[in-house]
Amino acid sequence: NIIENINRAASAIDGGPSQPMTRAALQVLKKEYADKETNALRKVFNKKKNSMLKELSDAGIEILEPKGTFYLWGNISKLPSPINKAERFFFEALKHKVMTVPGYYFDVQTNSKKKSDFTDWIRFSYGPDEKNMIAGLSRLTKMIDSFRKKKV
């Protein structure tokens, strides 16, 4: 009896959206609404992408022109040592409360003895909220500048 009642409750909870929610979803899928939302999203992400491109380029990171998604790939080899290598850059950025991803995490190789070709690359995301992204870029710039001052 208990199992049957639990099954009924689970079925009611997990049985799909209600009729009002289904009708609302149909409105969202209309072409004019979907196009409006998609264009608004593109505008927001394009602004964040351009902002990140400028900040990282100004900091001395060579950026590959993005072709999609919300990631930028940056070559850090011209930054001061030791942050010119992905692993060290990653850990230093964490100290400054910024999350980046070393490029070699994406290096799928069959020969694990070969050194990765992506040790000089970092993946940056412009997916976060713009305010958080700008704050992170500011902290990264300060981090890079601090290593330039150490070098002098």
Sequence and secondary structure as in RCSB ss.txt:
>XXXX:A:sequence
NIIENINRAASAIDGGPSQPMTRAALQVLKKEYADKETNALRKVFNKKKNSMLKELSDAGIEILEPKGTFYLWGN
ISKLPSPINKAERFFFEALKHKVMTVPGYYFDVQTNSKKKSDFTDWIRFSYGPDEKNMIAGLSRLTKMIDSFRKK
KV
>XXXX:A:secstr
 HHHHHHHHHHHHHS   HHHHHHHHHHTSHHHHHHHHHHHHHHHHHHHHHHHHHHHHTT EE    STTEEEEE
 TTS TTTTSHHHHHHHHHHTT   EEGGGG   S TTS  TTTTEEEEE  S HHHHHHHHHHHHHHHHHHHHH
H 
